[in-house]
Amino acid sequence: MMFLAAGFIAAAALVVSGLVGPKRGGEAKLSAYESGIPASGTARERFPVHFYLVAMMFIIFDLETAFFYPLAVKFNAAPQFLFANAILFVTILAVGYLYLLRKGVLNWK
């Protein structure tokens, strides 16, 4: 019941502020901001896929460090089992990294 009341109050506040609040528009407010200089080119330019691949690699290896934290915290509970898991995890990631190197993801041409 409290969640419904809180949701209703939040929705009502949003609706009232949208209806009563000041309407400040204009061309300057609706245009894209590019560090104070006029926009150059179109918004539909192609972006090299290489940047996405590097970003995906960063996310994967960043998650690797996040997965190692629980292993380090609970290492005293079962050291042999967790060490074997860590070695398996690193091996799988190393194989993936070598695959990406062979595919030339890190080669900037």
C-alpha positions as CSV (number, residue, x, y, z in Angstrom):
1,M,0.0,0.0,0.0
2,M,2.9,2.4,0.8
3,F,4.5,1.6,-2.5
4,L,1.3,2.6,-4.4
5,A,1.0,5.8,-2.4
6,A,4.6,6.7,-3.0
7,G,4.3,5.9,-6.7
8,F,1.1,8.0,-7.0
9,I,2.8,10.9,-5.3
10,A,5.8,10.7,-7.5
11,A,3.7,10.5,-10.7
12,A,1.5,13.3,-9.6
13,A,4.6,15.5,-8.9
14,L,6.0,14.8,-12.3
15,V,2.7,15.6,-14.1
16,V,2.1,18.8,-12.2
17,S,5.7,20.0,-12.7
18,G,5.3,19.3,-16.4
19,L,2.1,21.2,-16.7
20,V,2.9,24.1,-14.5
21,G,6.6,24.5,-15.0
22,P,8.2,27.1,-17.4
23,K,8.4,26.2,-21.0
24,R,11.8,27.4,-22.2
25,G,12.5,26.2,-25.7
26,G,14.1,27.7,-28.7
27,E,16.7,26.8,-31.4
28,A,19.7,27.1,-29.0
29,K,18.1,24.7,-26.5
30,L,17.3,22.1,-29.1
31,S,20.6,22.1,-31.0
32,A,23.4,19.7,-30.3
33,Y,26.3,21.1,-28.2
34,E,29.8,20.5,-29.6
35,S,32.0,22.4,-27.3
36,G,30.9,25.8,-28.3
37,I,31.6,25.5,-32.0
38,P,29.1,25.1,-34.9
39,A,28.3,21.5,-35.7
40,S,30.4,20.0,-38.5
41,G,29.2,17.1,-40.6
42,T,26.1,15.0,-40.1
43,A,24.9,13.0,-37.1
44,R,24.8,9.9,-39.2
45,E,28.6,9.4,-39.8
46,R,30.0,5.9,-39.7
47,F,32.0,5.1,-36.7
48,P,34.7,2.5,-37.1
49,V,33.7,-0.9,-35.6
50,H,37.3,-1.2,-34.2
51,F,36.4,1.1,-31.4
52,Y,33.5,-1.1,-30.4
53,L,35.7,-4.2,-30.4
54,V,38.2,-2.5,-28.1
55,A,35.4,-1.4,-25.8
56,M,34.0,-4.9,-25.6
57,M,37.5,-6.2,-24.8
58,F,37.7,-3.7,-22.0
59,I,34.4,-4.7,-20.6
60,I,35.3,-8.4,-20.7
61,F,38.7,-7.9,-18.9
62,D,37.1,-5.5,-16.5
63,L,34.6,-8.1,-15.5
64,E,37.4,-10.5,-15.1
65,T,38.8,-8.4,-12.3
66,A,35.3,-8.1,-10.7
67,F,35.0,-11.9,-10.7
68,F,38.4,-12.3,-9.1
69,Y,37.4,-10.3,-6.0
70,P,35.1,-13.0,-4.5
71,L,37.8,-15.6,-5.2
72,A,40.3,-13.5,-3.2
73,V,37.9,-12.9,-0.4
74,K,36.9,-16.6,0.1
75,F,40.3,-18.1,-0.8
76,N,40.9,-19.4,2.7
77,A,37.7,-21.4,2.7
78,A,38.8,-23.9,-0.1
79,P,42.2,-22.8,-1.5
80,Q,42.7,-25.8,-3.9
81,F,39.2,-25.6,-5.4
82,L,39.3,-21.8,-5.8
83,F,42.8,-21.9,-7.2
84,A,41.8,-24.4,-9.8
85,N,38.8,-22.2,-10.7
86,A,41.0,-19.2,-11.0
87,I,43.4,-21.0,-13.3
88,L,40.6,-22.3,-15.4
89,F,39.1,-18.8,-15.6
90,V,42.4,-17.2,-16.6
91,T,43.0,-20.0,-19.2
92,I,39.7,-19.4,-20.9
93,L,40.3,-15.6,-20.9
94,A,43.9,-16.1,-22.2
95,V,42.6,-18.3,-25.1
96,G,40.0,-15.6,-25.9
97,Y,42.7,-12.9,-25.8
98,L,44.9,-14.9,-28.1
99,Y,42.0,-15.4,-30.5
100,L,41.4,-11.6,-30.6
101,L,45.1,-11.0,-31.2
102,R,45.1,-13.5,-34.1
103,K,42.0,-11.9,-35.6
104,G,43.8,-8.5,-35.5
105,V,41.4,-6.6,-33.2
106,L,44.3,-4.7,-31.7
107,N,46.0,-3.8,-35.1
108,W,45.3,-0.2,-35.9
109,K,45.4,0.2,-39.7
